[in-house]
Amino acid sequence: MLGSTGHAFRRFSSSWFSYAIHRQRRCPISFLDCGCLNPPSLIHPIKTLFSLSPSKKSSSSSFLSDANIARYHHDHAAATSLTAVRGVDISTASVAEEEEVEDAVTHCDGAKESCQIGYGRNTPTNASIDAYSAIELALDSVVKIFTISSSPNYFLPWQNKSQRDSMGSGFVVAGKRILTNAHVVADCTFVLVRKHGSPTKYRAEVQAVGHECDLAILTVESDEFWDGMTFLELGDIPFLQEAVAVVGYPQGGDNISVTKGVVSRVEPTQYVHGATQLMAIQIDAAINPGNSGGPAIMGNKVAGVAFQNLSGAENIGYIIPVPVIKHFLAGVEESGDYVGFCSLGLSCQPTENVQLREHFGMHGDMTGVLVSKINPLSDAHRVLKKDDILLMFDGVRIANDGTVPFRNRERITFDHLVSMKRPNEMATVRVLRNGEEHEFSINIRPLQQLVPVHQFDKLPSYFIFAGLVFVPLTQPYLHEYGEDWYNSSPRRLCERALRELPRKAGEQLVILSQLLMDDINMGYERLAELQVKKVNGVEVENLKHLCRLVEGCTEECLRFDLDDERVIVLNYELAKIATSRILKRHRIPSAMSSDLTDEVKD
């Protein structure tokens, strides 16, 4: 969690589309992420990988077809019996060893029920996977998804980029719903699904999408589509070395494919698409572009959803575990839409250094992490203070490296406990402050960032006045500078995007993106890519506020105070006249985005 990775993650679904996330998330790697406020940095670029349309597909990989379904692309032998974490074969174990295995499944050393992360598993099950049973389950459940999408152009926010077609996988869950990855349908304009053995494609609609957890739900209205379809049940978190079969429609062929492997590790991992830190399962099954959204089957139930792999490494893939899936589905069922994952709003530092612990009064066997930053929008800002030592979360003791017990002799960062909380649920924290222990109750909820990490499925906001193009700063805007955006984008904007916290709700960093040249703004062309601080002496809160200040100007001149003490002054009436001719010259349909148009009308 604290270190950087030597490889780059990839997600799987369609066309060789990529963007870089150099050192993407907002804190030095010496800091812990507590509650997904500042996910750890990734030094190498993160690439998103899609499965191209048939005319552009690579044929470098061979996969299973219906005619040869029993052969596997990835030749791992499935475990014949579960070797429990300490190597105990359940079929031949002694009574003492069986008791030891049962103890291993009681999580967090039996601290509290809230700390049990095993989600109802009491004893390990036989890990043998019959390839044919996995295939039998998949044939009537797994579908191929065809997506047409068009992403916004953040440099020219009034228009989209050219559309592209892509493909992914999905599977049916209870309630006549199809579960897939969010990145399979991100920025989609048209979605079709095809079930196994059918030549017909059916129109699908996106019911809900959670980009942080990279999950989406599709619905199909056609009754014909649902004839013969069966839903897959969700299982549990698999143990290490348990066998799984990944089913989907990867590149290299048109028919369903099955690959198999075993579970390598379970821990919080960087989700490439949503740029968040959530629990993920690493497996060694050969999953490839197009597998995105397909199920990983263990026994006769789903153990996870395939969503990304580690480029530059052989057979290191990742699946979204059942607890994350259930959290997403429960939120959609309760509210009708995606509700997000909760955060404490803290950045914390490990206290592994003895002198550091002594300085903050940590004595004996006391363990915890040092609170370094607190998001002003979080409820934790009300009760916690900088330099508090966070000792326990919901009765679970936090180690000096920020981890808590997980299953048998495994550990996991405590922010997983935070992320699994329901929005507006209360949590109890114990802290050490000035040598005294205190206990507080904190309302846990999802938190908005000052600079959004992603802006999928929505058009960018913009406002044009006298050829000055104003936009809110977002990371997708910085990504337009290319794969090496961290080094090629404006340094000041980049640092603020990665590090600054909001001071109040609704706050945005508004920047002057570019100038559409005209006589009215001649001489100001070098002032692009600077933050707008004030309009006529009033501090700018967000883009809507700037729009209201400009539209409601009653003075002869309009003054913009920018970053670096730069100033733009325009004659207001002449600037209004110039705006119309500039829009006509550049064929821009409106001076502001639709969200601002609605605001002005109100």
N, C-alpha and C positions, 0 to 999 in steps of 0.2 A: 504494500500500500504506500510505503514511503518512497520506494525507489522508482527508477524509471525502467522502461522495458527496452530490450534491444531489438525488438521486432515491431511490426506495425499490424494493427488489427484490420480485418476486412469484414464487411458484412456482405451477405449474398442475396442478390435478387435480380438485377438486370443491368444493361449496358455499362461499358468500362468507364463509369463516371467516378470521379474521385475528388476529394478535397482534403487539404492538409489541416491537421490540428496540432501544429508544433507547440509544445509546452502549453497545451490548450487551456488547462483549467487553473485557475486563479491563485495558486499559492505555491510557495517554494516546496520542493519535495521533502524538506525537513519537517513539514507540518502534516498532521493528521487531518483527514476530512471527517468532521463529526456531523452527521446528518446531511450529507450531500451538499454542503455549502460550497466547498472548494475541492472538487475531485482532484486527485493527484495528477501531476504533469506527465505528459508523454512526450519524450524528446523527439522521436521519429514521427514522420507523417503518418496519419491514419487514413487509410484508403477505403472507400466504400466501393463494393464490387457488385455489379449487376450482371444478369444473364441476358445477353443481347438477343435481338430478334433473330429468327432462324437464318436469315441471309447473312448475319454477321457472327454467328456462333463459332466458337472454337471447337475443334473436334479432337483436342489433345487428350481428353479423358474418355474412358469407356465405362459405361454403367450397365446395370442390370436391365434387361428387357423382359417382356412377358414370356417370350419363348425360352429364355434362359434364366428364369427368375431365381433358381436355387444357387446360382453362382454369385459370389460376392466380389465387388471391386476391391474391398479392403480385407485382407486375409488374416484377421485376428481370430484366434480360437476363443470362443466364448467360454467363460469360466464354468466348470461343471458343478461347483458348489461355492457358496460365498465363503471367501476367506475373510473373516472379520478383521477389523483393523489391526489386530495383533496376531493374525495368522491362524485363527482357530477355525477348523472345519466343523461346522455345526453337526454334520452327519456323524462324526466320530468323537465329538467333544465329550469330555467328562462333565459331571454335574457342576463342578467348580468352574470349569471353563465356560459352561453355558451361563452360569450366573454372572461371570465376568463380562460376557458379551451383552447380557441384558443390562448390566450396569452401564455399559458403554453407550447404550441408546438413551439413557436418562441424562439429558443435557444439562449443562451448566452446573455440574456437580450437585444436582438436586436443589439448587438455590431456591427457585420459585417457579411456579407454573408458567409465569410470563416469560421465563427465560428458556423454556423448552422449545428448541428450534427443530426438533425432529418431526413435528406435525403429525403426531399420532402413531409413529412407527414404534412397535414394541420389541420385535425380534427381527433379525435379518431373514430374508427369504432366499430360496434357491435362485442362483443367478443365471442358471442355464436359460438361454433364449433360443427358442425354435424359430428358425428363419421363416418357415412357412406360416407359423401362427402370426408373426408380425406382418407378413405380407397379406394374410387373410384379413386381418384387422384393417390394413391400410387400403385395400382395394375398394371398399365401400365407404371410405371416410376421407382420404386424402385427395385434394383437388389441385389442379394447375391453375394459376392465376395469371391473367394477361392484363397489363396495365398500360394505359396511355397517360403520360404526365407531362407537365410543363412547369418548370421552376421560374420564379421571378428573377428579373435582372435588377440587382440592387444598385447598380450604377445608373441605370435608366429605369427607375421604379414604376413608371407608367406603362411598361410593357414587359411581356414574358419572353423567356428564351424559347428556342424552337422546341417543339414537342418531341418526345422520344418514347419508344415502346420497350417494355421490359416484361420479364416473367419471374414468377416466384411460386411458392407452394403454400398450402393451407390445409386445415383439417376441420372436420365438423365436430362441434361440441354441443352439449345439451341446449335445447331451446331453438333448434334450427338456425344455428349461427356458425359461421366459419371463422376460425381463429388463424391469424397470420401475423407477420411482422409489420410494424408501422412503416418501415422504409420500403416495403413492397408497394405500398399504396400512397406514399408521401407525394403531395402536390399532384394527385391524380386528377384527370379530367374524365376518364372513362375506364371502367373495370369490367372484365369478363372472367368467368370461371368455367372450367371444364372438368367433369368427373371422369374417373378412369373407365376406359372402354367405350366412351361416348364421343362421337364426332361433333356434337353440338356444344356451342359456347352459350352461356347464359349471362345475362346482365346482372351485375352485383352492385350493391350500394354500401358505402362505408357507414356503419352505424356509430362506431366510436373508435377513437384512435388515441393511444398514449405514447407520445414520442419519447418520453423519458425512459420508459420500460420497453420500447420498441415492440409494442403489441397493438393489434387492431382487430376489430370485429367487422365482418361483412355479413350482409343479409341478401338472400335471393328470393324474389317474389314468386317465381315460377314453381307451381306445384309439381310439374314434370321433373324438375331438377331433383326434388327431394325423394322421388320414388326410388326405393332400394338403398337409400343412404342411411348409414348408421353413425351414431356419434361415439367418440372416444372418451373414456373416463380419465380423469386426472388422478395420478398416483401420488407418490411421495418423493422426497429427496433421496436419490440412490446413495448407497455407501460406496466407498472407494473400491475399485476393481469390479463393481457390478457391471454386467454387460447391458448394452443398449443397442437398439437398431434405429438408424436414422432413415426416414422415408421421405421422399420428395421427388422433385423434377429438376435435377441439376442439368447444367449444360452438357452437351455431348450426345444428346438423344432426346426423343420426344415422349418416351414411355416412362412409367414410374420406376424409381430406382431405390434400392435398399443397400445401405452399408452398415457395418456393425463395428463396435469397439467397446472399450470399457471406460469407466469414470476414472479420471486422473486426479482431480481435486475439486473442492467446493469452497468458494470464497468470493467476497465482493470483487467485482471486475469492472473495468471501464466499459460502459455501453457506448459504442462508437456513435450510433445514430443520435441518441439523446444526450450524449456527453454527460452522463451521470454515472454514479458508482452504486451498483446494486449487486445482489448475489447472482452468481452465474456458476455453471457447472462446466468444467473442462473435460472433454472426452477426446479419444484418439481415433474416432471414426472418421472416415474420409468424407467430409462434407464440403461441398463446392458451390460455386455460383449457381443460383436457382434453387438451392435447398432452403433458402430463407423461408421461414414460416412453416416448414414441415415438422412433424412430430418426431421426437426421440422416444421410442417405445421400449419399455422395460416390462417383460412379462406380457400382460394384456392391458396395461395402462400406460398413459403418457407420463414420461419423466421430465419432459421439457420441450422447448421449441428451439430449433436450430436458428442461429441468427448471425454469427460472425466467426472468423477464424484468425489465426495469427500468421500473417504473411511472412515468408522467409523461413518458416518452420514446417516440418512434415507432420501432417495429421494431428494438428492441434486445433480443435474446434471448440465452440462454446454454445451451450444451450441455456435458454432462460428457464429457471427451475419453477416447479409448481407453486411454491409460496408467492412468488412474484406474479404468476399468472392469476392465481386466485385473488390476490389483492386487486389486480386490475379489473377482473370480472365482477368482484363484489362491489367495487366503486361504481361501475357502470350500472349494475342492477339496482343499487340503492338510489342513485341520483339521475340515472338516464344518460349520463355522460361521464367522460373520464375525469377523475377528481385529483389525480396526481399522487406523488409520494411525499411523505412528510419529512421535515427537516427541523433540527434544533436551531439551526442558524449559527453554529459555532465553528470556529477554527481552533484546533487544539494542538499543542506540542507535546511530544512524549516526554516523560520524566525519568528516563533511564539513567541519567547522570546522577551520581550520589550527591554531589555538591548542590545540584539544582534542587533535589528533594529536601536536603537539609535547610536550604535557604527559605523554602516555603513551609517549613515546619512539619514535613512528613516524617513520622517516626515509626519505628518498629516495622511491622509488616504492612503498613499503609501503602496503597498503590492508587494510581490515578493519572490523569493527564491535565496539563496546564491550559487554561482557557486563554487564548491569545486575541481572538476577535469575536465580536458578537454582532450579528445582523440587527440593526435598529428596528427592523420590521418584525422581528421574532418576539414571541412572548418571553423567551429567555432573557431578552434585553431588560425586561422589567425586574427580574430577580437576581440574575447573575452579574458578576463583575469580572473585568479583566484581572488576570492573575489568580482567579479562583482555581482550586484543584478539584476536578470532577472525579469523585471517588466511586459512585455507584449510579446506575441507571435502572430504574424499576426493580431495585433490590439485587441487581446483578453487579458484582464487583468488577471494576475496570482495571486491567493491568497497566503497568507503566508504559507499555507500547500501544495502548489503546484497544486491546483485544479483550474478548470475553470467551469463556469456555463454549465449545461447540462439539457435541457428540463425544466420542472417546478419544481423548488426547489430541483433539483438533481445536484450533482457536480461530476466531473470526472477529473482525473489527466491530466495535459496538454500534456503529452507525447503522448496521443491518437491523438491530432492534428498533432503532428510531424509524427507519424507512418502512417497517412493517406495521407501524401504528396507523390507525384510521384517522382521517382529518378531524381535528378538534377533539381528539382524545387526550386525556390528561396523562402525564407521566410524572413519576417521582424521581428527583435527582438528589443525591447527597454530595455536598461540596465541603472542602476545607478552606476556610477564609480566616486569615490572620491567626492561625493556630487553633481555631475552633470549628467544629463540624456543624453544618446546617443542613436542613432538609427542606426542599421546595417542591411545589407542584407546578408543572409547566404545561400549557396548552400546546399540543403539537399540531402543526398544519404545514401544508406546502407553502413555500416562499418564492416570491417573484424576484428575479435578479435585476440589477440596475441595467446591465447590458445583456439582453437575451442571447442564449447560446444558439438557439435555433428558432426559425420562423416558418415552419412548414404549414401548408394548407391555408395560407393567408397572404394577401397582397401587401407589399411594403407600404408604409405611410410616407407621404411626401407633401411638400408645400412649395410652390414656386411663386416668387414675387420679384419682378424686375429682373428676371433671369437668374436670380439666386435660388438654388435648389437646396432646400432644407430637409433633412431626414433624421430620424432617431438613430443613434449608433447601435448597431447589432453586430454580433460575430459573423453572421452570413454576409453582411456588408464588407467586413474585413476579408472574408474568404474570397471575395471577387479579385483580390490582388494576386491570387494564384496559390499554388501548393505551398510556397514559401512565404505565406502571408505574414507570419510572425516577424520576419525580417524585412519584407518589402512594403508592408503597410505603414502608415504614419506612426512613428514610435510612440508619440504621446497618446494618441487614440488607442493604440494597442494596449499600452500599460493600464490605461483607465478601464478598458474593457475587461481585463483579466483580474484587476485588483480592487477597484472601487466598490463600495457597498452603497445601497440607497439610503438616503436620509429620511425619506417619507414615502408613503404609498403613491404610486402613479408617477414617480420621478423618472425622467429620461435624460440622457445626454444628447442634446440636439446639436447637430453639426451642419456646417455649410459644405455640402458635398461637392458641388461644382458650380461654375458660372456658365450660363448660356449667353455668349457674348452679344452685346448690344451697346449702342452709344451711351445708354443710361448707366451701365456698370463698367465702362471702360476704365482701366487703371486699378480695378479691384481683383483682377484675375489671379493674382498670386496669394489671395487670402482664402483659397479653397482648403478644405480638409481641416478646418479649425472649429472648435466648439463655440457655440453661440451662448454667451453668458447673460446678456441683458438686451432688452428692447426698450428704448426710450427710458432707461434707468431702472426698469423693472426686471428682476431676475426671472429667467425662463425656467419653468418647472418641467414642461414637456412640449412636444410638438403642437398639441392642441392649444396649449396656453400661448405659444408663440403665434399661432394662426389668429387667435382672438386678439392679441395685442396689435398685430399688424392690421387686421381688418377693422379694428375699432379705433385706429389712430385718428386723433383730432388736431394734431399739430401739423405745421407746414412741412417740417422735415422729419424723417424717420431715421433713427440711429440704432445701429446694431453694434454692441460691444462684444468682441470676440476674444478667444484665447490669445495669450501672448500680447495682451494690451493693444490689439489691433481694433480699428474702428471703421465702420462703413456708414456713410450718411447719404440719404437719397431724398430728393424732393418727392413728397408723397403722391401728389396728383400726377406728376410726370411719370413716376414709377408705375402707377396703376395703368396709365395709357400704354406704357412700354410693355407691360405684362401681356396684354392681348396680342400685340404684334409678334412678340417672341414665341408665344404658344403656337400661333398660326405658322410661323416660319419653321418651327421644329415639329410640326404636326402632332402636337401634344393635345389630347382631347380635353384635359381639365387642368386647372392650376393647382388642384389639390386632390389627394386620394379620397376614395368614397367614404372612409371612416371620418375624415375631417369635414367632408361635405355635409354629412348627417349632423355633425356637431354644430356647424355654422347655422344650419336650418333650425335646429332646436334653440 
